[in-house]
Amino acid sequence: MTTANDGSNSTTATNESERTALSYRDAGVDIDAGNALVENIKAVTKRTHRPEVMSQIGGFGALCEIPAGYTQPVLVSATDGVGP
């Protein structure tokens, strides 16, 4: 890592292999398969929807209202990952 004149950090590749960008596919991630999985589980996730849920399927998180007794709480749960 090197420090630029403005104080920010930058990385300098030292050989050809470090300059080659890695794609999701190169890393073993199949985006099309992931998208197909989401389509396949939409019906299942819809059946779990409750009045407390404040969002729909998609994105990387969900909002869920917490029952009375708390001062305006909101539960945020998330799941995200790549790879097998």
Wavefront OBJ file of the C-alpha trace (Angstrom):
o trace
v 0.000 0.000 0.000
v 1.229 3.457 -0.824
v 0.165 6.853 0.467
v -0.670 9.506 -2.115
v 0.287 13.154 -1.692
v -3.229 13.948 -0.487
v -2.892 11.410 2.354
v -5.250 8.835 0.840
v -4.222 5.198 0.517
v -3.897 3.431 -2.815
v -2.782 -0.036 -3.829
v -0.205 -0.618 -6.550
v -0.084 -3.981 -8.344
v 3.396 -5.467 -8.423
v 2.851 -8.199 -11.023
v 0.461 -9.150 -13.827
v -1.658 -11.545 -11.726
v -2.459 -8.769 -9.259
v -3.686 -6.529 -12.088
v -6.208 -9.067 -13.385
v -9.699 -8.425 -12.036
v -11.579 -11.442 -10.708
v -15.211 -11.832 -11.731
v -17.959 -13.449 -9.658
v -18.009 -16.343 -12.165
v -14.222 -16.781 -11.812
v -14.761 -17.003 -8.051
v -17.371 -19.756 -8.480
v -20.477 -17.597 -8.136
v -23.341 -18.261 -10.563
v -25.500 -15.125 -10.572
v -28.074 -16.694 -12.904
v -28.517 -19.623 -10.497
v -28.911 -17.175 -7.614
v -31.575 -15.238 -9.487
v -33.370 -18.493 -10.338
v -33.337 -19.465 -6.650
v -34.952 -16.145 -5.694
v -37.702 -16.728 -8.272
v -38.249 -20.251 -6.916
v -38.576 -19.179 -3.274
v -40.833 -16.141 -3.788
v -44.011 -18.182 -3.241
v -42.593 -19.757 -0.074
v -41.496 -16.433 1.384
v -44.866 -14.837 0.582
v -46.562 -17.425 2.804
v -44.450 -16.264 5.761
v -45.458 -12.599 5.387
v -47.116 -11.208 8.511
v -48.641 -7.806 9.325
v -45.480 -6.882 11.283
v -43.280 -7.242 8.191
v -42.579 -3.831 6.676
v -40.907 -4.904 3.418
v -41.110 -7.335 0.513
v -38.635 -9.875 -0.869
v -35.547 -8.308 -2.363
v -32.537 -6.376 -1.257
v -30.278 -7.582 1.509
v -32.414 -7.029 4.568
v -35.918 -6.954 5.964
v -37.753 -4.755 8.419
v -40.101 -6.179 11.011
v -42.095 -4.272 13.600
v -41.544 -5.339 17.232
v -44.681 -5.838 19.380
v -45.862 -3.211 21.865
v -43.868 -2.616 25.020
v -40.835 -1.151 23.296
v -40.303 2.464 22.263
v -40.703 2.401 18.438
v -38.370 -0.531 17.775
v -37.737 -1.993 14.333
v -35.937 -5.301 13.871
v -33.662 -5.450 10.832
v -32.502 -8.866 9.699
v -30.244 -9.515 6.756
v -28.706 -12.321 4.817
v -26.232 -11.992 2.012
v -23.452 -14.074 0.636
v -21.706 -15.172 -2.487
v -20.174 -18.439 -3.426
v -21.082 -22.073 -2.977
l 1 2 3 4 5 6 7 8 9 10 11 12 13 14 15 16 17 18 19 20 21 22 23 24 25 26 27 28 29 30 31 32 33 34 35 36 37 38 39 40 41 42 43 44 45 46 47 48 49 50 51 52 53 54 55 56 57 58 59 60 61 62 63 64 65 66 67 68 69 70 71 72 73 74 75 76 77 78 79 80 81 82 83 84
